């Protein structure tokens, strides 16, 4: 015996909205809750002290509280065209770059560092 639903594909909900944190279907163009445009997001990483959103033009850092349980409301935008001297630290996973004459260092989980290493060079060229 088969059921009509047996042949349907399961929709993945791995596209996280950087604005509200809700998981959306992988092919969504807008967030289901806040209606934010999701089409320009290249990568979104949730880490311990911040969340990072990477678009085609910008790296956006959403700061979290010390315990990493919620966001502070502080958002820092780094246009990719103004980021220079990028380094990926090893064995300690630190993403380092220069922006507006200052050196910025962001500690990342290893899996997030691997994702960033893969994606960032492709969109920076």
N, C-alpha and C positions, 0 to 999 in steps of 0.2 A: 504494500500500500504506500502511495506517495501523496504528499500534500503539495499544494501550489507554492507554498513558501519555501519548500526544500531546495528549489533551483535558484532562488534569489541570492544575489551576492550580498555579503555583509558589508555595510558601509563603515569605513574607518573614521574615527573622530580624533585625529591627531593634530589638527590645525588649531592651535591655541591662539585666542585673540589676545594680543598684548595689552589692550585697553582694559578689558574686564576679566580676563583669565578663563573664559569659558571655552571648552572644546567644541570645535565645529567640524562638520564633514570635511574630508580632505579636499574636495573640489568646490568648497564654498567660496563665493565671491565676497560676501558680506557676513559679519557676525550675526548669529541667530538672536543674540540678546541686545547688543548695543548698536547693531547695523554698521559697524566700522568696516571700511573697505579693506579686505584682506588680500587683494590681488597683487599688491606691491611688496608683500613680505617675502623675503628670500629665505630667512631663517629666524627662528625665535628660540632662545635658550633660557631655561629657568635654572638659576644657580643659587648658591647659598646667600649671598649678600646683595644680589641684584638680578634682574632679568635683562637680557639683551635682545633687542630686535634689530635685525639687519634688513634694510630695504635696498633697493637698487642705488640709492643715493646717500644713505645715512646709516650710522650706527647709533642706536638709541639705548641709553642705559636707564633703567627704572630702578632706583635705589630701594632697598628693603631695610627694615629695622635690624638692629644688632643680632637678634635671634633668628632673623630670616623668615619670620612668620607672616609678615604683611609688608606692603609697600609704604614708604614714607611720604610719597607724593612728589618727591624730587625726581625730575626727569632731565637727563643731560643728552643733548643731541650733538653728534659729531658728524659733520658732512664728510663723506668718504674722500672727496676731492682735497680736503684739508688735512687728512691724516697722513703722516709720513713716518719713516723709520720703524716699520712694524717688525716686532720680534715675537716669537713663540718660545717661551722659556721651557727648558727641560733640565733636569728631571722634575723640577717644581713647575707646575702648570700655571704660568703667568702670561697673559696677553699684554704686551707692552707696545706703546706707540706714542708719537709726538703729536700734539695738537695745540695750536696757538702758542708755541714756544715752551710749552710745559710737557713733561714726561708723564704719561698716564700708565698705571699698572693695574690690571684687573685679574684677580685670582679666579681660576676656573676649575671646575671638575674636569677630570681627564676626558670623559666622553664629550663634553662641551668643547674642549680645546680641539679634539679631533675633528668635530663638525666645523668649527671655525676655520681650522687650517685647510679644510677641503673647499669650503665655499668662498671665503674671503678673496683668495687670489683670482678666482674666476670673475668676480664682479668688480675688482679693483682695476683690471686691465682695460 
